Amino acid sequence: MLNVSKIKVFTISIAVLFFFSTCKKDNYKFPYVTINANIGIYSDLGDLAQGNAKIFPKERFGGVGGLIIYRDYDDRYTAFDAACTYDYFDNCILKISNSFQELMECPCCSSSFLLSSDGNVFKSPATYPLQQYSAFTDGSILRVVN
């Protein structure tokens, strides 16, 4: 009888350990910031060609690392945060790739993100896409909100 109890306790202990080791909680949380930016399509983005991006410092329009505005080939604008999702806590601000305008690169961790695919990771160590904000045109203004 004692051996059966030890086996049950051992089996239950193994099951509990297995459960807690396989259910890792994902603690990723990009910092929330309020964005309410009005960007002039002609004055601020007039020189932005299709398939290109422009970075605005956070002092001007907000964001954790500033704002990236990407203009796609259908003349739609998408807004992303300019902070790397891997190193945002180290103030790593993305840079536009020298070889490909739709690619953003992190100078700190060497991650890269493809803007034309909703800011998805192109090269790790980052595992999360860029933080995207709502962007819509209102006449000659691009409104970016969060």
C-alpha positions as CSV (number, residue, x, y, z in Angstrom):
1,M,0.0,0.0,0.0
2,L,2.8,2.4,0.8
3,N,4.5,1.7,-2.6
4,V,1.3,2.6,-4.4
5,S,1.1,6.0,-2.6
6,K,4.7,6.8,-3.4
7,I,4.1,6.0,-7.1
8,K,1.0,8.2,-7.1
9,V,2.8,11.1,-5.5
10,F,5.7,10.6,-7.9
11,T,3.4,10.5,-10.9
12,I,1.5,13.6,-9.8
13,S,4.7,15.5,-9.1
14,I,6.0,14.7,-12.6
15,A,2.7,15.7,-14.2
16,V,2.7,19.1,-12.3
17,L,6.4,19.8,-13.2
18,F,5.6,19.0,-16.9
19,F,2.6,21.2,-16.9
20,F,4.4,24.2,-15.5
21,S,7.5,23.7,-17.7
22,T,5.5,23.6,-20.9
23,C,3.1,26.5,-20.1
24,K,5.5,29.4,-20.3
25,K,3.8,32.7,-20.0
26,D,4.7,35.2,-22.7
27,N,5.6,38.4,-20.8
28,Y,6.3,40.5,-23.9
29,K,4.6,43.9,-23.5
30,F,5.6,46.8,-25.7
31,P,5.3,50.1,-23.7
32,Y,1.9,51.8,-24.3
33,V,2.1,55.4,-25.3
34,T,-0.6,57.7,-26.4
35,I,-0.3,58.9,-30.0
36,N,-2.3,61.7,-31.5
37,A,-0.2,63.0,-34.4
38,N,-1.3,65.1,-37.3
39,I,1.3,64.8,-40.1
40,G,1.0,67.0,-43.2
41,I,0.9,64.8,-46.3
42,Y,2.3,67.6,-48.5
43,S,4.4,69.5,-45.9
44,D,5.9,66.5,-44.0
45,L,5.5,63.6,-46.4
46,G,5.6,65.4,-49.8
47,D,9.0,63.9,-50.7
48,L,8.0,60.4,-49.6
49,A,7.9,58.1,-52.6
50,Q,5.9,54.9,-52.9
51,G,7.7,52.0,-51.2
52,N,9.7,54.3,-48.9
53,A,9.6,55.2,-45.3
54,K,10.4,58.3,-43.2
55,I,11.3,58.4,-39.5
56,F,10.1,61.2,-37.3
57,P,11.7,61.8,-33.8
58,K,9.5,61.1,-30.8
59,E,9.9,64.7,-29.7
60,R,7.9,65.8,-32.7
61,F,5.1,63.2,-32.9
62,G,5.5,60.8,-30.0
63,G,6.0,57.1,-29.8
64,V,8.5,55.1,-27.8
65,G,11.2,55.7,-30.3
66,G,9.5,58.1,-32.7
67,L,7.3,57.3,-35.7
68,I,8.0,55.5,-39.0
69,I,5.6,56.4,-41.8
70,Y,5.6,54.0,-44.7
71,R,3.9,54.7,-48.0
72,D,3.0,51.6,-49.9
73,Y,2.6,51.2,-53.7
74,D,-1.1,51.9,-53.4
75,D,-0.5,55.3,-51.8
76,R,-1.6,54.1,-48.4
77,Y,0.3,55.1,-45.3
78,T,1.1,52.9,-42.4
79,A,2.5,54.1,-39.0
80,F,4.9,52.1,-36.8
81,D,6.9,52.9,-33.7
82,A,10.6,53.5,-34.5
83,A,11.7,51.5,-31.4
84,C,13.1,48.0,-31.9
85,T,10.7,45.4,-30.3
86,Y,13.8,43.5,-29.0
87,D,15.7,46.5,-27.5
88,Y,13.1,49.1,-26.9
89,F,14.3,49.4,-23.3
90,D,17.8,50.4,-24.5
91,N,16.4,53.3,-26.6
92,C,17.4,51.5,-29.8
93,I,15.9,53.5,-32.7
94,L,15.5,51.8,-36.0
95,K,17.3,53.1,-39.1
96,I,16.2,52.7,-42.8
97,S,18.3,50.1,-44.5
98,N,20.9,51.5,-47.0
99,S,20.0,48.8,-49.5
100,F,16.2,48.5,-49.2
101,Q,13.9,51.3,-48.2
102,E,11.2,48.9,-46.9
103,L,13.6,47.4,-44.5
104,M,14.2,48.8,-41.0
105,E,17.3,47.8,-39.1
106,C,18.2,48.0,-35.5
107,P,21.8,49.3,-34.9
108,C,21.8,47.7,-31.4
109,C,20.8,44.0,-32.0
110,S,20.9,43.8,-35.8
111,S,17.2,42.8,-36.0
112,S,15.4,43.9,-39.2
113,F,11.8,44.4,-40.0
114,L,10.0,44.5,-43.3
115,L,7.5,47.4,-43.5
116,S,5.7,46.1,-46.5
117,S,4.6,43.0,-44.5
118,D,3.1,44.9,-41.5
119,G,6.5,45.3,-39.8
120,N,7.1,41.6,-39.4
121,V,10.5,40.4,-38.3
122,F,12.8,39.9,-41.3
123,K,16.0,39.0,-39.3
124,S,16.2,38.0,-35.6
125,P,16.9,38.2,-32.6
126,A,13.7,40.1,-32.4
127,T,10.6,37.9,-32.4
128,Y,7.8,40.4,-32.4
129,P,6.7,42.7,-35.3
130,L,6.9,46.5,-35.0
131,Q,4.3,48.2,-32.9
132,Q,1.8,49.5,-35.4
133,Y,-0.5,52.5,-34.9
134,S,-3.8,53.4,-36.6
135,A,-3.2,55.8,-39.5
136,F,-5.8,57.4,-41.8
137,T,-5.9,60.4,-44.1
138,D,-8.2,63.3,-43.5
139,G,-7.8,65.7,-46.4
140,S,-4.2,66.8,-46.5
141,I,-3.4,65.4,-43.0
142,L,-2.3,61.9,-42.0
143,R,-3.7,61.2,-38.5
144,V,-1.9,58.7,-36.4
145,V,-3.6,57.5,-33.2
146,N,-3.3,54.9,-30.6
